[in-house]
Amino acid sequence: VQTCALPICDVMHAQPRTIAAEALAVEAAEMMELHRITSILVVDEAGRLCGAINTNDLMRAKVI
């Protein structure tokens, strides 16, 4: 296991893109394309992190 000495603020956006857990996969694909990103954090109704989705997930599901 390799470790990294970088602080999280050096590798993560302060305001990451999020999508509601109830959103359709196609909405996530559209958001990724619009913002030229490869992953989105999934949040519940209260704004709590409950997962993440990336382009590989969408390709496996044949959404893109």
mmCIF file of the N, C-alpha and C atoms, coordinates in Angstrom:
data_MODEL
# 
_entry.id   MODEL 
# 
loop_
_atom_site.group_PDB 
_atom_site.id 
_atom_site.type_symbol 
_atom_site.label_atom_id 
_atom_site.label_alt_id 
_atom_site.label_comp_id 
_atom_site.label_asym_id 
_atom_site.label_entity_id 
_atom_site.label_seq_id 
_atom_site.pdbx_PDB_ins_code 
_atom_site.Cartn_x 
_atom_site.Cartn_y 
_atom_site.Cartn_z 
_atom_site.occupancy 
_atom_site.B_iso_or_equiv 
_atom_site.pdbx_formal_charge 
_atom_site.auth_seq_id 
_atom_site.auth_comp_id 
_atom_site.auth_asym_id 
_atom_site.auth_atom_id 
_atom_site.pdbx_PDB_model_num 
ATOM 1   N N  . VAL A 1 1  ? 0.847   -1.180 0.000   1.00 0.00 ? 1  VAL A N  1 
ATOM 2   C CA . VAL A 1 1  ? 0.000   0.000  0.000   1.00 0.00 ? 1  VAL A CA 1 
ATOM 3   C C  . VAL A 1 1  ? 0.884   1.231  0.000   1.00 0.00 ? 1  VAL A C  1 
ATOM 4   N N  . GLN A 1 2  ? 0.603   2.098  -0.950  1.00 0.00 ? 2  GLN A N  1 
ATOM 5   C CA . GLN A 1 2  ? 1.371   3.325  -1.064  1.00 0.00 ? 2  GLN A CA 1 
ATOM 6   C C  . GLN A 1 2  ? 0.586   4.465  -0.424  1.00 0.00 ? 2  GLN A C  1 
ATOM 7   N N  . THR A 1 3  ? 1.260   5.307  0.343   1.00 0.00 ? 3  THR A N  1 
ATOM 8   C CA . THR A 1 3  ? 0.590   6.439  0.974   1.00 0.00 ? 3  THR A CA 1 
ATOM 9   C C  . THR A 1 3  ? 1.019   7.725  0.297   1.00 0.00 ? 3  THR A C  1 
ATOM 10  N N  . CYS A 1 4  ? 0.233   8.755  0.512   1.00 0.00 ? 4  CYS A N  1 
ATOM 11  C CA . CYS A 1 4  ? 0.497   10.053 -0.092  1.00 0.00 ? 4  CYS A CA 1 
ATOM 12  C C  . CYS A 1 4  ? 0.471   11.112 1.006   1.00 0.00 ? 4  CYS A C  1 
ATOM 13  N N  . ALA A 1 5  ? 1.396   12.035 0.938   1.00 0.00 ? 5  ALA A N  1 
ATOM 14  C CA . ALA A 1 5  ? 1.494   13.059 1.976   1.00 0.00 ? 5  ALA A CA 1 
ATOM 15  C C  . ALA A 1 5  ? 0.774   14.351 1.596   1.00 0.00 ? 5  ALA A C  1 
ATOM 16  N N  . LEU A 1 6  ? -0.030  14.336 0.528   1.00 0.00 ? 6  LEU A N  1 
ATOM 17  C CA . LEU A 1 6  ? -0.750  15.537 0.123   1.00 0.00 ? 6  LEU A CA 1 
ATOM 18  C C  . LEU A 1 6  ? -1.983  15.759 0.987   1.00 0.00 ? 6  LEU A C  1 
ATOM 19  N N  . PRO A 1 7  ? -2.238  17.005 1.356   1.00 0.00 ? 7  PRO A N  1 
ATOM 20  C CA . PRO A 1 7  ? -3.483  17.299 2.051   1.00 0.00 ? 7  PRO A CA 1 
ATOM 21  C C  . PRO A 1 7  ? -4.662  17.143 1.085   1.00 0.00 ? 7  PRO A C  1 
ATOM 22  N N  . ILE A 1 8  ? -5.813  16.759 1.578   1.00 0.00 ? 8  ILE A N  1 
ATOM 23  C CA . ILE A 1 8  ? -6.987  16.540 0.739   1.00 0.00 ? 8  ILE A CA 1 
ATOM 24  C C  . ILE A 1 8  ? -7.348  17.785 -0.050  1.00 0.00 ? 8  ILE A C  1 
ATOM 25  N N  . CYS A 1 9  ? -7.138  18.964 0.508   1.00 0.00 ? 9  CYS A N  1 
ATOM 26  C CA . CYS A 1 9  ? -7.484  20.209 -0.192  1.00 0.00 ? 9  CYS A CA 1 
ATOM 27  C C  . CYS A 1 9  ? -6.653  20.410 -1.457  1.00 0.00 ? 9  CYS A C  1 
ATOM 28  N N  . ASP A 1 10 ? -5.526  19.701 -1.580  1.00 0.00 ? 10 ASP A N  1 
ATOM 29  C CA . ASP A 1 10 ? -4.703  19.801 -2.783  1.00 0.00 ? 10 ASP A CA 1 
ATOM 30  C C  . ASP A 1 10 ? -5.201  18.914 -3.916  1.00 0.00 ? 10 ASP A C  1 
ATOM 31  N N  . VAL A 1 11 ? -6.079  17.980 -3.621  1.00 0.00 ? 11 VAL A N  1 
ATOM 32  C CA . VAL A 1 11 ? -6.526  17.042 -4.652  1.00 0.00 ? 11 VAL A CA 1 
ATOM 33  C C  . VAL A 1 11 ? -8.041  17.021 -4.850  1.00 0.00 ? 11 VAL A C  1 
ATOM 34  N N  . MET A 1 12 ? -8.792  17.770 -4.055  1.00 0.00 ? 12 MET A N  1 
ATOM 35  C CA . MET A 1 12 ? -10.248 17.761 -4.165  1.00 0.00 ? 12 MET A CA 1 
ATOM 36  C C  . MET A 1 12 ? -10.772 19.181 -4.275  1.00 0.00 ? 12 MET A C  1 
ATOM 37  N N  . HIS A 1 13 ? -11.838 19.355 -5.043  1.00 0.00 ? 13 HIS A N  1 
ATOM 38  C CA . HIS A 1 13 ? -12.473 20.659 -5.175  1.00 0.00 ? 13 HIS A CA 1 
ATOM 39  C C  . HIS A 1 13 ? -13.185 21.029 -3.874  1.00 0.00 ? 13 HIS A C  1 
ATOM 40  N N  . ALA A 1 14 ? -13.212 22.307 -3.582  1.00 0.00 ? 14 ALA A N  1 
ATOM 41  C CA . ALA A 1 14 ? -13.914 22.777 -2.386  1.00 0.00 ? 14 ALA A CA 1 
ATOM 42  C C  . ALA A 1 14 ? -15.422 22.618 -2.543  1.00 0.00 ? 14 ALA A C  1 
ATOM 43  N N  . GLN A 1 15 ? -15.934 22.724 -3.768  1.00 0.00 ? 15 GLN A N  1 
ATOM 44  C CA . GLN A 1 15 ? -17.360 22.607 -4.055  1.00 0.00 ? 15 GLN A CA 1 
ATOM 45  C C  . GLN A 1 15 ? -17.576 21.539 -5.132  1.00 0.00 ? 15 GLN A C  1 
ATOM 46  N N  . PRO A 1 16 ? -17.466 20.264 -4.771  1.00 0.00 ? 16 PRO A N  1 
ATOM 47  C CA . PRO A 1 16 ? -17.608 19.210 -5.785  1.00 0.00 ? 16 PRO A CA 1 
ATOM 48  C C  . PRO A 1 16 ? -19.040 19.145 -6.331  1.00 0.00 ? 16 PRO A C  1 
ATOM 49  N N  . ARG A 1 17 ? -19.170 18.671 -7.556  1.00 0.00 ? 17 ARG A N  1 
ATOM 50  C CA . ARG A 1 17 ? -20.492 18.483 -8.163  1.00 0.00 ? 17 ARG A CA 1 
ATOM 51  C C  . ARG A 1 17 ? -21.203 17.340 -7.457  1.00 0.00 ? 17 ARG A C  1 
ATOM 52  N N  . THR A 1 18 ? -22.493 17.530 -7.217  1.00 0.00 ? 18 THR A N  1 
ATOM 53  C CA . THR A 1 18 ? -23.290 16.489 -6.573  1.00 0.00 ? 18 THR A CA 1 
ATOM 54  C C  . THR A 1 18 ? -24.565 16.271 -7.375  1.00 0.00 ? 18 THR A C  1 
ATOM 55  N N  . ILE A 1 19 ? -25.163 15.111 -7.147  1.00 0.00 ? 19 ILE A N  1 
ATOM 56  C CA . ILE A 1 19 ? -26.432 14.784 -7.776  1.00 0.00 ? 19 ILE A CA 1 
ATOM 57  C C  . ILE A 1 19 ? -27.281 14.041 -6.750  1.00 0.00 ? 19 ILE A C  1 
ATOM 58  N N  . ALA A 1 20 ? -28.586 14.226 -6.839  1.00 0.00 ? 20 ALA A N  1 
ATOM 59  C CA . ALA A 1 20 ? -29.504 13.569 -5.903  1.00 0.00 ? 20 ALA A CA 1 
ATOM 60  C C  . ALA A 1 20 ? -29.537 12.072 -6.160  1.00 0.00 ? 20 ALA A C  1 
ATOM 61  N N  . ALA A 1 21 ? -29.689 11.309 -5.100  1.00 0.00 ? 21 ALA A N  1 
ATOM 62  C CA . ALA A 1 21 ? -29.753 9.855  -5.210  1.00 0.00 ? 21 ALA A CA 1 
ATOM 63  C C  . ALA A 1 21 ? -30.929 9.418  -6.080  1.00 0.00 ? 21 ALA A C  1 
ATOM 64  N N  . GLU A 1 22 ? -31.968 10.214 -6.154  1.00 0.00 ? 22 GLU A N  1 
ATOM 65  C CA . GLU A 1 22 ? -33.156 9.878  -6.943  1.00 0.00 ? 22 GLU A CA 1 
ATOM 66  C C  . GLU A 1 22 ? -33.008 10.214 -8.421  1.00 0.00 ? 22 GLU A C  1 
ATOM 67  N N  . ALA A 1 23 ? -31.938 10.920 -8.794  1.00 0.00 ? 23 ALA A N  1 
ATOM 68  C CA . ALA A 1 23 ? -31.754 11.346 -10.182 1.00 0.00 ? 23 ALA A CA 1 
ATOM 69  C C  . ALA A 1 23 ? -31.524 10.137 -11.095 1.00 0.00 ? 23 ALA A C  1 
ATOM 70  N N  . LEU A 1 24 ? -31.873 10.303 -12.343 1.00 0.00 ? 24 LEU A N  1 
ATOM 71  C CA . LEU A 1 24 ? -31.639 9.260  -13.335 1.00 0.00 ? 24 LEU A CA 1 
ATOM 72  C C  . LEU A 1 24 ? -30.175 9.246  -13.750 1.00 0.00 ? 24 LEU A C  1 
ATOM 73  N N  . ALA A 1 25 ? -29.712 8.080  -14.148 1.00 0.00 ? 25 ALA A N  1 
ATOM 74  C CA . ALA A 1 25 ? -28.322 7.944  -14.590 1.00 0.00 ? 25 ALA A CA 1 
ATOM 75  C C  . ALA A 1 25 ? -28.023 8.850  -15.769 1.00 0.00 ? 25 ALA A C  1 
ATOM 76  N N  . VAL A 1 26 ? -28.980 9.033  -16.653 1.00 0.00 ? 26 VAL A N  1 
ATOM 77  C CA . VAL A 1 26 ? -28.767 9.899  -17.809 1.00 0.00 ? 26 VAL A CA 1 
ATOM 78  C C  . VAL A 1 26 ? -28.525 11.346 -17.372 1.00 0.00 ? 26 VAL A C  1 
ATOM 79  N N  . GLU A 1 27 ? -29.133 11.756 -16.267 1.00 0.00 ? 27 GLU A N  1 
ATOM 80  C CA . GLU A 1 27 ? -28.884 13.101 -15.731 1.00 0.00 ? 27 GLU A CA 1 
ATOM 81  C C  . GLU A 1 27 ? -27.436 13.229 -15.265 1.00 0.00 ? 27 GLU A C  1 
ATOM 82  N N  . ALA A 1 28 ? -26.924 12.190 -14.638 1.00 0.00 ? 28 ALA A N  1 
ATOM 83  C CA . ALA A 1 28 ? -25.528 12.197 -14.206 1.00 0.00 ? 28 ALA A CA 1 
ATOM 84  C C  . ALA A 1 28 ? -24.606 12.282 -15.425 1.00 0.00 ? 28 ALA A C  1 
ATOM 85  N N  . ALA A 1 29 ? -24.919 11.524 -16.471 1.00 0.00 ? 29 ALA A N  1 
ATOM 86  C CA . ALA A 1 29 ? -24.112 11.550 -17.695 1.00 0.00 ? 29 ALA A CA 1 
ATOM 87  C C  . ALA A 1 29 ? -24.116 12.941 -18.317 1.00 0.00 ? 29 ALA A C  1 
ATOM 88  N N  . GLU A 1 30 ? -25.288 13.568 -18.353 1.00 0.00 ? 30 GLU A N  1 
ATOM 89  C CA . GLU A 1 30 ? -25.379 14.922 -18.916 1.00 0.00 ? 30 GLU A CA 1 
ATOM 90  C C  . GLU A 1 30 ? -24.569 15.922 -18.108 1.00 0.00 ? 30 GLU A C  1 
ATOM 91  N N  . MET A 1 31 ? -24.626 15.800 -16.774 1.00 0.00 ? 31 MET A N  1 
ATOM 92  C CA . MET A 1 31 ? -23.878 16.707 -15.911 1.00 0.00 ? 31 MET A CA 1 
ATOM 93  C C  . MET A 1 31 ? -22.368 16.525 -16.125 1.00 0.00 ? 31 MET A C  1 
ATOM 94  N N  . MET A 1 32 ? -21.937 15.276 -16.216 1.00 0.00 ? 32 MET A N  1 
ATOM 95  C CA . MET A 1 32 ? -20.516 15.006 -16.437 1.00 0.00 ? 32 MET A CA 1 
ATOM 96  C C  . MET A 1 32 ? -20.047 15.597 -17.752 1.00 0.00 ? 32 MET A C  1 
ATOM 97  N N  . GLU A 1 33 ? -20.855 15.435 -18.792 1.00 0.00 ? 33 GLU A N  1 
ATOM 98  C CA . GLU A 1 33 ? -20.484 15.984 -20.098 1.00 0.00 ? 33 GLU A CA 1 
ATOM 99  C C  . GLU A 1 33 ? -20.453 17.502 -20.062 1.00 0.00 ? 33 GLU A C  1 
ATOM 100 N N  . LEU A 1 34 ? -21.464 18.106 -19.480 1.00 0.00 ? 34 LEU A N  1 
ATOM 101 C CA . LEU A 1 34 ? -21.553 19.565 -19.407 1.00 0.00 ? 34 LEU A CA 1 
ATOM 102 C C  . LEU A 1 34 ? -20.359 20.177 -18.686 1.00 0.00 ? 34 LEU A C  1 
ATOM 103 N N  . HIS A 1 35 ? -19.956 19.565 -17.580 1.00 0.00 ? 35 HIS A N  1 
ATOM 104 C CA . HIS A 1 35 ? -18.888 20.128 -16.758 1.00 0.00 ? 35 HIS A CA 1 
ATOM 105 C C  . HIS A 1 35 ? -17.515 19.499 -17.029 1.00 0.00 ? 35 HIS A C  1 
ATOM 106 N N  . ARG A 1 36 ? -17.475 18.581 -17.993 1.00 0.00 ? 36 ARG A N  1 
ATOM 107 C CA . ARG A 1 36 ? -16.226 17.913 -18.371 1.00 0.00 ? 36 ARG A CA 1 
ATOM 108 C C  . ARG A 1 36 ? -15.542 17.268 -17.166 1.00 0.00 ? 36 ARG A C  1 
ATOM 109 N N  . ILE A 1 37 ? -16.333 16.473 -16.447 1.00 0.00 ? 37 ILE A N  1 
ATOM 110 C CA . ILE A 1 37 ? -15.826 15.758 -15.284 1.00 0.00 ? 37 ILE A CA 1 
ATOM 111 C C  . ILE A 1 37 ? -16.118 14.269 -15.456 1.00 0.00 ? 37 ILE A C  1 
ATOM 112 N N  . THR A 1 38 ? -15.476 13.438 -14.666 1.00 0.00 ? 38 THR A N  1 
ATOM 113 C CA . THR A 1 38 ? -15.648 11.990 -14.816 1.00 0.00 ? 38 THR A CA 1 
ATOM 114 C C  . THR A 1 38 ? -16.321 11.333 -13.622 1.00 0.00 ? 38 THR A C  1 
ATOM 115 N N  . SER A 1 39 ? -16.620 12.104 -12.590 1.00 0.00 ? 39 SER A N  1 
ATOM 116 C CA . SER A 1 39 ? -17.313 11.522 -11.439 1.00 0.00 ? 39 SER A CA 1 
ATOM 117 C C  . SER A 1 39 ? -18.128 12.586 -10.717 1.00 0.00 ? 39 SER A C  1 
ATOM 118 N N  . ILE A 1 40 ? -19.173 12.110 -10.034 1.00 0.00 ? 40 ILE A N  1 
ATOM 119 C CA . ILE A 1 40 ? -20.079 12.988 -9.298  1.00 0.00 ? 40 ILE A CA 1 
ATOM 120 C C  . ILE A 1 40 ? -20.394 12.316 -7.966  1.00 0.00 ? 40 ILE A C  1 
ATOM 121 N N  . LEU A 1 41 ? -20.470 13.105 -6.920  1.00 0.00 ? 41 LEU A N  1 
ATOM 122 C CA . LEU A 1 41 ? -20.877 12.587 -5.614  1.00 0.00 ? 41 LEU A CA 1 
ATOM 123 C C  . LEU A 1 41 ? -22.399 12.511 -5.553  1.00 0.00 ? 41 LEU A C  1 
ATOM 124 N N  . VAL A 1 42 ? -22.917 11.443 -4.978  1.00 0.00 ? 42 VAL A N  1 
ATOM 125 C CA . VAL A 1 42 ? -24.359 11.238 -4.844  1.00 0.00 ? 42 VAL A CA 1 
ATOM 126 C C  . VAL A 1 42 ? -24.760 11.582 -3.408  1.00 0.00 ? 42 VAL A C  1 
ATOM 127 N N  . VAL A 1 43 ? -25.793 12.420 -3.275  1.00 0.00 ? 43 VAL A N  1 
ATOM 128 C CA . VAL A 1 43 ? -26.229 12.859 -1.948  1.00 0.00 ? 43 VAL A CA 1 
ATOM 129 C C  . VAL A 1 43 ? -27.701 12.544 -1.734  1.00 0.00 ? 43 VAL A C  1 
ATOM 130 N N  . ASP A 1 44 ? -28.077 12.358 -0.464  1.00 0.00 ? 44 ASP A N  1 
ATOM 131 C CA . ASP A 1 44 ? -29.472 12.093 -0.121  1.00 0.00 ? 44 ASP A CA 1 
ATOM 132 C C  . ASP A 1 44 ? -30.234 13.408 0.028   1.00 0.00 ? 44 ASP A C  1 
ATOM 133 N N  . GLU A 1 45 ? -31.498 13.314 0.449   1.00 0.00 ? 45 GLU A N  1 
ATOM 134 C CA . GLU A 1 45 ? -32.355 14.500 0.579   1.00 0.00 ? 45 GLU A CA 1 
ATOM 135 C C  . GLU A 1 45 ? -31.787 15.534 1.540   1.00 0.00 ? 45 GLU A C  1 
ATOM 136 N N  . ALA A 1 46 ? -31.019 15.090 2.523   1.00 0.00 ? 46 ALA A N  1 
ATOM 137 C CA . ALA A 1 46 ? -30.434 15.998 3.515   1.00 0.00 ? 46 ALA A CA 1 
ATOM 138 C C  . ALA A 1 46 ? -29.074 16.536 3.069   1.00 0.00 ? 46 ALA A C  1 
ATOM 139 N N  . GLY A 1 47 ? -28.624 16.157 1.880   1.00 0.00 ? 47 GLY A N  1 
ATOM 140 C CA . GLY A 1 47 ? -27.332 16.620 1.390   1.00 0.00 ? 47 GLY A CA 1 
ATOM 141 C C  . GLY A 1 47 ? -26.162 15.800 1.895   1.00 0.00 ? 47 GLY A C  1 
ATOM 142 N N  . ARG A 1 48 ? -26.441 14.652 2.522   1.00 0.00 ? 48 ARG A N  1 
ATOM 143 C CA . ARG A 1 48 ? -25.379 13.786 3.038   1.00 0.00 ? 48 ARG A CA 1 
ATOM 144 C C  . ARG A 1 48 ? -24.868 12.872 1.939   1.00 0.00 ? 48 ARG A C  1 
ATOM 145 N N  . LEU A 1 49 ? -23.579 12.703 1.916   1.00 0.00 ? 49 LEU A N  1 
ATOM 146 C CA . LEU A 1 49 ? -22.950 11.832 0.932   1.00 0.00 ? 49 LEU A CA 1 
ATOM 147 C C  . LEU A 1 49 ? -23.430 10.394 1.118   1.00 0.00 ? 49 LEU A C  1 
ATOM 148 N N  . CYS A 1 50 ? -23.879 9.775  0.029   1.00 0.00 ? 50 CYS A N  1 
ATOM 149 C CA . CYS A 1 50 ? -24.301 8.376  0.110   1.00 0.00 ? 50 CYS A CA 1 
ATOM 150 C C  . CYS A 1 50 ? -23.661 7.527  -0.978  1.00 0.00 ? 50 CYS A C  1 
ATOM 151 N N  . GLY A 1 51 ? -22.831 8.143  -1.817  1.00 0.00 ? 51 GLY A N  1 
ATOM 152 C CA . GLY A 1 51 ? -22.146 7.371  -2.843  1.00 0.00 ? 51 GLY A CA 1 
ATOM 153 C C  . GLY A 1 51 ? -21.468 8.267  -3.858  1.00 0.00 ? 51 GLY A C  1 
ATOM 154 N N  . ALA A 1 52 ? -21.012 7.630  -4.921  1.00 0.00 ? 52 ALA A N  1 
ATOM 155 C CA . ALA A 1 52 ? -20.373 8.338  -6.022  1.00 0.00 ? 52 ALA A CA 1 
ATOM 156 C C  . ALA A 1 52 ? -20.620 7.539  -7.290  1.00 0.00 ? 52 ALA A C  1 
ATOM 157 N N  . ILE A 1 53 ? -20.628 8.232  -8.409  1.00 0.00 ? 53 ILE A N  1 
ATOM 158 C CA . ILE A 1 53 ? -20.794 7.572  -9.700  1.00 0.00 ? 53 ILE A CA 1 
ATOM 159 C C  . ILE A 1 53 ? -19.768 8.152  -10.653 1.00 0.00 ? 53 ILE A C  1 
ATOM 160 N N  . ASN A 1 54 ? -19.220 7.297  -11.502 1.00 0.00 ? 54 ASN A N  1 
ATOM 161 C CA . ASN A 1 54 ? -18.256 7.779  -12.481 1.00 0.00 ? 54 ASN A CA 1 
ATOM 162 C C  . ASN A 1 54 ? -18.596 7.249  -13.863 1.00 0.00 ? 54 ASN A C  1 
ATOM 163 N N  . THR A 1 55 ? -17.856 7.711  -14.856 1.00 0.00 ? 55 THR A N  1 
ATOM 164 C CA . THR A 1 55 ? -18.159 7.331  -16.235 1.00 0.00 ? 55 THR A CA 1 
ATOM 165 C C  . THR A 1 55 ? -18.035 5.828  -16.449 1.00 0.00 ? 55 THR A C  1 
ATOM 166 N N  . ASN A 1 56 ? -17.146 5.163  -15.740 1.00 0.00 ? 56 ASN A N  1 
ATOM 167 C CA . ASN A 1 56 ? -17.038 3.705  -15.876 1.00 0.00 ? 56 ASN A CA 1 
ATOM 168 C C  . ASN A 1 56 ? -18.320 3.018  -15.425 1.00 0.00 ? 56 ASN A C  1 
ATOM 169 N N  . ASP A 1 57 ? -18.925 3.506  -14.338 1.00 0.00 ? 57 ASP A N  1 
ATOM 170 C CA . ASP A 1 57 ? -20.207 2.964  -13.877 1.00 0.00 ? 57 ASP A CA 1 
ATOM 171 C C  . ASP A 1 57 ? -21.276 3.122  -14.955 1.00 0.00 ? 57 ASP A C  1 
ATOM 172 N N  . LEU A 1 58 ? -21.299 4.299  -15.575 1.00 0.00 ? 58 LEU A N  1 
ATOM 173 C CA . LEU A 1 58 ? -22.306 4.574  -16.602 1.00 0.00 ? 58 LEU A CA 1 
ATOM 174 C C  . LEU A 1 58 ? -22.071 3.733  -17.849 1.00 0.00 ? 58 LEU A C  1 
ATOM 175 N N  . MET A 1 59 ? -20.819 3.490  -18.203 1.00 0.00 ? 59 MET A N  1 
ATOM 176 C CA . MET A 1 59 ? -20.523 2.641  -19.361 1.00 0.00 ? 59 MET A CA 1 
ATOM 177 C C  . MET A 1 59 ? -20.916 1.197  -19.089 1.00 0.00 ? 59 MET A C  1 
ATOM 178 N N  . ARG A 1 60 ? -20.622 0.690  -17.892 1.00 0.00 ? 60 ARG A N  1 
ATOM 179 C CA . ARG A 1 60 ? -21.016 -0.674 -17.520 1.00 0.00 ? 60 ARG A CA 1 
ATOM 180 C C  . ARG A 1 60 ? -22.532 -0.857 -17.586 1.00 0.00 ? 60 ARG A C  1 
ATOM 181 N N  . ALA A 1 61 ? -23.260 0.183  -17.214 1.00 0.00 ? 61 ALA A N  1 
ATOM 182 C CA . ALA A 1 61 ? -24.724 0.134  -17.235 1.00 0.00 ? 61 ALA A CA 1 
ATOM 183 C C  . ALA A 1 61 ? -25.296 0.450  -18.619 1.00 0.00 ? 61 ALA A C  1 
ATOM 184 N N  . LYS A 1 62 ? -24.400 0.723  -19.580 1.00 0.00 ? 62 LYS A N  1 
ATOM 185 C CA . LYS A 1 62 ? -24.778 1.044  -20.967 1.00 0.00 ? 62 LYS A CA 1 
ATOM 186 C C  . LYS A 1 62 ? -25.636 2.308  -21.063 1.00 0.00 ? 62 LYS A C  1 
ATOM 187 N N  . VAL A 1 63 ? -25.339 3.256  -20.162 1.00 0.00 ? 63 VAL A N  1 
ATOM 188 C CA . VAL A 1 63 ? -25.996 4.558  -20.211 1.00 0.00 ? 63 VAL A CA 1 
ATOM 189 C C  . VAL A 1 63 ? -25.270 5.449  -21.208 1.00 0.00 ? 63 VAL A C  1 
ATOM 190 N N  . ILE A 1 64 ? -23.954 5.279  -21.265 1.00 0.00 ? 64 ILE A N  1 
ATOM 191 C CA . ILE A 1 64 ? -23.151 6.018  -22.236 1.00 0.00 ? 64 ILE A CA 1 
ATOM 192 C C  . ILE A 1 64 ? -22.314 5.046  -23.035 1.00 0.00 ? 64 ILE A C  1 
# 
